[in-house]
Amino acid sequence: MAVLTCFVGLHFGHILLHYKGQMHRVVLWSISSFTLLIFGFGLQVLGIPFSKPLYTLSYMCITAGASGLFLTIIFYMADVKHFRKPVVLLQRMGMNALIIYALAACDIFPAAVQGFYWRSPENNLVTASLIEIY
């Protein structure tokens, strides 16, 4: 299944390289993403579980479709509508992706993020994300 995920990424990259119209890219990415999402949810309804440990086909389709939709939304905001301020943090993280990955793997990134809080140290981004998850 991991090979299929790579081919989905290759498909999105192919669209980025070979289609120069920005709205054409957005339309093609949206169609691809929604097709993957519908197919993934359809497989789930038919009985193939949405399971990361098994890395099922439904899991691959849903996560690839959601990621493609997220990419499409950010591309539309940043490159089509030129809303640069909301994506400045993502741009900086993309320029330093290897450092961000290494810091996250060593658990230094969450410790650094805990340094930013609102009114009390317990009101930080890591605690807020854990509250939302559980």
Backbone bond lengths (Angstrom), bond angles and torsions (degrees), N, CA, C in turn:
res aa  C-N    CA-C-N  psi(-1)  N-CA   C-N-CA  omega(-1)  CA-C   N-CA-C  phi
1 M - - - 1.447 - - 1.529 111.96 -
2 A 1.326 116.93 -30.83 1.462 119.02 -179.60 1.526 110.90 -63.10
3 V 1.314 116.04 -30.67 1.467 120.07 177.63 1.524 109.94 -64.84
4 L 1.329 117.03 -39.67 1.466 120.25 178.17 1.523 111.27 -63.63
5 T 1.327 116.68 -38.55 1.462 120.20 177.17 1.526 110.27 -61.72
6 C 1.318 116.92 -40.56 1.470 120.57 177.05 1.519 111.13 -63.00
7 F 1.325 117.29 -39.50 1.462 119.97 179.00 1.527 112.13 -68.48
8 V 1.323 117.28 -32.84 1.471 119.81 175.24 1.527 109.31 -65.27
9 G 1.334 117.04 -43.95 1.461 120.34 176.14 1.517 112.04 -62.46
10 L 1.318 116.49 -37.76 1.461 121.28 176.46 1.523 110.74 -63.41
11 H 1.319 116.57 -39.71 1.465 121.32 178.17 1.531 110.52 -62.16
12 F 1.335 117.16 -44.94 1.462 120.34 179.18 1.530 110.96 -65.28
13 G 1.326 117.30 -39.37 1.459 120.56 176.24 1.516 112.36 -66.61
14 H 1.324 116.92 -36.23 1.464 121.62 176.91 1.522 110.03 -61.46
15 I 1.317 117.11 -43.11 1.468 120.80 177.64 1.524 110.18 -62.72
16 L 1.324 117.06 -41.19 1.467 120.95 -179.87 1.521 111.51 -62.60
17 L 1.322 117.61 -39.57 1.462 120.81 -177.20 1.525 114.02 -79.50
18 H 1.312 117.35 -39.04 1.459 120.13 -169.23 1.519 115.32 -97.39
19 Y 1.308 118.61 -14.07 1.465 120.97 178.25 1.521 108.08 -114.15
20 K 1.322 116.65 118.18 1.463 120.91 -173.47 1.527 113.50 -89.43
21 G 1.317 118.32 -22.63 1.460 120.51 178.58 1.524 110.62 -74.02
22 Q 1.328 116.36 126.69 1.461 119.44 -175.75 1.528 112.38 -65.91
23 M 1.320 117.22 -42.26 1.462 119.15 178.93 1.530 111.22 -68.89
24 H 1.327 117.09 -30.52 1.468 120.37 175.99 1.526 109.69 -64.57
25 R 1.332 117.05 -40.54 1.462 121.13 176.37 1.525 110.81 -62.53
26 V 1.336 115.57 -45.14 1.467 119.94 -178.97 1.528 110.55 -60.52
27 V 1.323 116.51 -43.43 1.471 120.32 -179.63 1.527 110.60 -64.69
28 L 1.320 117.42 -46.49 1.468 120.22 -178.87 1.529 111.67 -65.22
29 W 1.336 117.17 -41.83 1.463 120.46 177.43 1.521 111.24 -64.74
30 S 1.334 117.01 -39.73 1.470 120.16 179.33 1.523 110.84 -64.47
31 I 1.319 116.62 -44.71 1.468 120.08 178.88 1.527 110.16 -61.52
32 S 1.321 116.87 -45.07 1.471 120.50 179.72 1.527 111.23 -62.90
33 S 1.328 116.53 -43.90 1.465 120.54 -177.80 1.516 111.64 -65.84
34 F 1.331 116.96 -46.90 1.462 119.50 -179.62 1.529 111.50 -66.89
35 T 1.317 117.08 -34.41 1.468 120.00 176.31 1.525 110.54 -63.03
36 L 1.330 116.69 -44.90 1.465 120.07 177.90 1.523 111.52 -63.34
37 L 1.337 116.92 -42.63 1.463 119.95 179.58 1.529 111.51 -63.56
38 I 1.309 117.14 -46.58 1.466 120.54 -179.89 1.531 110.51 -63.13
39 F 1.323 116.55 -43.25 1.465 120.66 178.84 1.531 110.73 -63.14
40 G 1.346 116.93 -42.79 1.467 120.82 179.67 1.514 112.62 -64.16
41 F 1.340 116.90 -44.83 1.461 119.52 178.43 1.526 110.99 -68.89
42 G 1.326 117.14 -33.45 1.465 120.58 175.41 1.521 111.54 -63.31
43 L 1.318 116.90 -42.36 1.466 120.41 176.86 1.524 111.20 -63.42
44 Q 1.327 115.77 -37.10 1.457 119.53 178.87 1.530 110.70 -65.57
45 V 1.324 117.01 -40.68 1.464 121.09 177.43 1.529 110.47 -64.62
46 L 1.319 116.76 -35.51 1.467 120.88 -179.92 1.529 113.49 -76.46
47 G 1.327 117.76 -6.36 1.455 119.79 173.81 1.509 116.47 116.85
48 I 1.313 118.91 -3.82 1.466 120.16 176.53 1.525 107.09 -83.74
49 P 1.326 118.03 117.15 1.466 119.82 -172.53 1.528 112.69 -69.26
50 F 1.329 114.88 154.00 1.459 122.65 173.84 1.522 105.74 -89.42
51 S 1.327 117.22 94.91 1.455 121.07 -171.26 1.519 110.77 -138.04
52 K 1.342 115.48 120.69 1.456 119.29 177.40 1.532 112.20 -71.57
53 P 1.338 119.86 -43.40 1.474 117.86 179.62 1.528 113.47 -59.53
54 L 1.333 117.12 -33.76 1.464 119.88 177.56 1.522 112.11 -85.36
55 Y 1.320 116.96 -16.02 1.463 125.20 -175.69 1.526 110.29 47.21
56 T 1.334 113.95 59.82 1.459 120.85 -176.67 1.525 111.26 -74.01
57 L 1.324 115.19 167.19 1.459 120.90 179.36 1.528 111.12 -63.92
58 S 1.332 116.93 -36.94 1.463 119.31 178.27 1.529 110.55 -65.61
59 Y 1.334 117.32 -39.63 1.466 120.96 177.24 1.525 110.52 -62.09
60 M 1.320 116.54 -44.46 1.461 120.72 -179.44 1.523 110.90 -63.00
61 C 1.325 117.42 -44.96 1.469 120.66 -177.85 1.523 111.52 -66.57
62 I 1.327 117.26 -43.34 1.465 120.23 -178.00 1.522 110.93 -67.90
63 T 1.332 118.13 -45.29 1.461 119.31 -179.22 1.526 111.91 -69.17
64 A 1.320 117.61 -38.17 1.469 120.10 177.83 1.524 110.69 -67.89
65 G 1.320 117.33 -40.09 1.464 120.60 177.91 1.516 112.21 -65.91
66 A 1.334 116.83 -42.30 1.466 120.26 178.57 1.527 110.72 -66.10
67 S 1.321 117.28 -40.64 1.466 120.60 177.78 1.524 111.28 -64.92
68 G 1.326 116.36 -41.32 1.464 120.23 177.45 1.513 112.00 -64.09
69 L 1.325 116.86 -39.26 1.461 120.74 177.78 1.524 110.74 -66.15
70 F 1.335 116.69 -40.15 1.460 121.31 177.10 1.533 110.47 -63.49
71 L 1.327 117.19 -43.31 1.464 121.68 176.27 1.521 110.89 -60.26
72 T 1.318 116.91 -42.69 1.462 121.52 -179.39 1.518 111.15 -63.33
73 I 1.324 117.32 -43.07 1.466 121.20 -179.61 1.522 110.65 -64.75
74 I 1.325 117.11 -45.21 1.468 119.81 179.84 1.524 110.66 -66.37
75 F 1.329 117.86 -41.61 1.464 121.23 177.57 1.525 110.30 -60.90
76 Y 1.327 116.57 -43.27 1.467 120.59 -179.71 1.527 110.66 -63.54
77 M 1.337 116.68 -44.20 1.470 119.75 179.76 1.524 111.74 -65.17
78 A 1.328 117.01 -46.53 1.459 120.96 -171.85 1.519 113.28 -80.99
79 D 1.324 118.31 -44.24 1.459 120.34 -171.12 1.519 114.78 -102.05
80 V 1.323 117.78 -26.29 1.462 119.28 -179.94 1.523 110.51 -92.63
81 K 1.338 116.91 -49.96 1.469 121.17 -177.91 1.530 113.36 -92.75
82 H 1.314 117.72 -7.98 1.472 124.20 176.99 1.528 112.81 59.30
83 F 1.337 117.61 39.27 1.463 121.91 170.75 1.520 106.83 -87.23
84 R 1.318 117.08 90.63 1.467 120.89 -173.41 1.527 112.82 -83.96
85 K 1.327 118.13 -32.64 1.465 120.06 -174.01 1.529 113.53 -60.87
86 P 1.349 119.85 -43.51 1.469 117.82 -178.60 1.531 114.23 -66.49
87 V 1.321 118.13 -20.20 1.463 119.94 -175.40 1.527 113.29 -110.30
88 V 1.326 117.65 12.83 1.471 120.21 179.82 1.526 110.34 -63.35
89 L 1.330 117.38 -41.99 1.462 120.13 179.37 1.526 111.03 -61.80
90 L 1.325 116.99 -42.64 1.467 120.21 178.14 1.525 111.22 -64.85
91 Q 1.331 116.91 -35.63 1.462 120.59 178.08 1.524 110.18 -65.14
92 R 1.326 116.90 -44.26 1.470 120.29 179.06 1.530 111.06 -65.03
93 M 1.325 116.24 -40.22 1.466 119.08 178.56 1.525 110.72 -66.30
94 G 1.326 117.89 -35.68 1.457 121.35 178.29 1.516 112.59 -67.18
95 M 1.333 116.50 -32.44 1.466 120.18 178.13 1.526 111.43 -72.11
96 N 1.324 116.55 -23.19 1.461 121.71 -178.33 1.528 110.48 -124.27
97 A 1.317 117.23 42.34 1.465 121.66 -172.05 1.524 112.72 -61.93
98 L 1.316 117.80 -38.93 1.459 120.11 -178.54 1.528 110.79 -66.90
99 I 1.318 117.06 -39.42 1.465 120.62 178.23 1.525 110.15 -65.70
100 I 1.333 117.52 -44.15 1.461 121.31 179.13 1.528 109.99 -61.23
101 Y 1.326 117.35 -42.80 1.466 121.45 179.01 1.530 110.71 -62.42
102 A 1.319 117.44 -45.69 1.465 120.84 -179.19 1.527 111.03 -65.37
103 L 1.325 117.19 -41.45 1.464 120.13 178.96 1.527 111.27 -65.91
104 A 1.316 117.49 -37.66 1.468 120.54 178.46 1.526 110.75 -69.89
105 A 1.328 117.41 -37.18 1.464 120.97 -179.89 1.524 111.59 -68.17
106 C 1.327 117.06 -30.00 1.465 121.44 -179.29 1.525 112.50 -93.12
107 D 1.317 117.93 5.71 1.469 124.06 -177.77 1.527 112.82 61.43
108 I 1.316 117.61 23.51 1.460 121.16 175.12 1.519 110.12 -85.14
109 F 1.327 116.67 -35.59 1.468 120.93 -178.68 1.532 112.07 -61.43
110 P 1.353 119.71 -47.89 1.471 118.09 176.80 1.525 112.88 -62.54
111 A 1.326 117.22 -35.15 1.465 119.72 178.12 1.524 110.69 -65.72
112 A 1.326 117.13 -37.78 1.467 120.38 178.25 1.522 110.95 -70.18
113 V 1.321 117.15 -37.00 1.465 120.64 -179.90 1.527 110.56 -67.81
114 Q 1.335 117.53 -30.30 1.461 120.33 178.25 1.521 112.07 -65.83
115 G 1.319 117.51 -17.37 1.461 120.76 177.98 1.516 113.56 -70.77
116 F 1.312 117.81 -16.73 1.460 122.10 177.70 1.524 108.27 -100.29
117 Y 1.317 116.24 113.79 1.460 119.62 -178.02 1.519 110.17 -140.93
118 W 1.345 114.37 169.45 1.458 121.87 -179.22 1.515 108.77 -115.74
119 R 1.326 117.70 111.95 1.466 128.02 175.39 1.526 114.69 69.47
120 S 1.311 120.21 -40.89 1.463 120.96 177.17 1.532 108.85 -139.64
121 P 1.327 117.36 152.25 1.466 119.72 -177.52 1.532 114.24 -60.61
122 E 1.325 117.58 -22.31 1.467 120.06 178.48 1.524 112.04 -75.31
123 N 1.319 117.53 -13.50 1.469 123.21 -178.57 1.528 110.37 -94.92
124 N 1.314 118.58 55.45 1.463 120.72 -178.27 1.519 110.75 -107.59
125 L 1.323 116.40 174.83 1.466 121.27 -176.35 1.527 112.90 -67.89
126 V 1.320 117.42 -35.44 1.463 120.08 -178.83 1.523 110.07 -67.57
127 T 1.332 117.09 -45.48 1.464 120.64 178.24 1.519 110.75 -62.97
128 A 1.332 117.00 -40.80 1.465 120.46 179.26 1.523 111.13 -63.81
129 S 1.323 117.55 -39.19 1.467 119.44 179.28 1.524 111.07 -69.67
130 L 1.328 117.83 -34.61 1.465 120.07 177.49 1.521 111.38 -68.94
131 I 1.328 116.99 -36.16 1.464 120.68 177.38 1.521 109.72 -64.45
132 E 1.337 117.36 -41.28 1.463 121.19 179.91 1.523 111.74 -66.60
133 I 1.327 117.53 -33.90 1.466 120.88 -178.12 1.522 110.73 -73.94
134 Y 1.322 116.37 -43.37 1.466 119.98 -176.19 1.492 108.41 -102.46
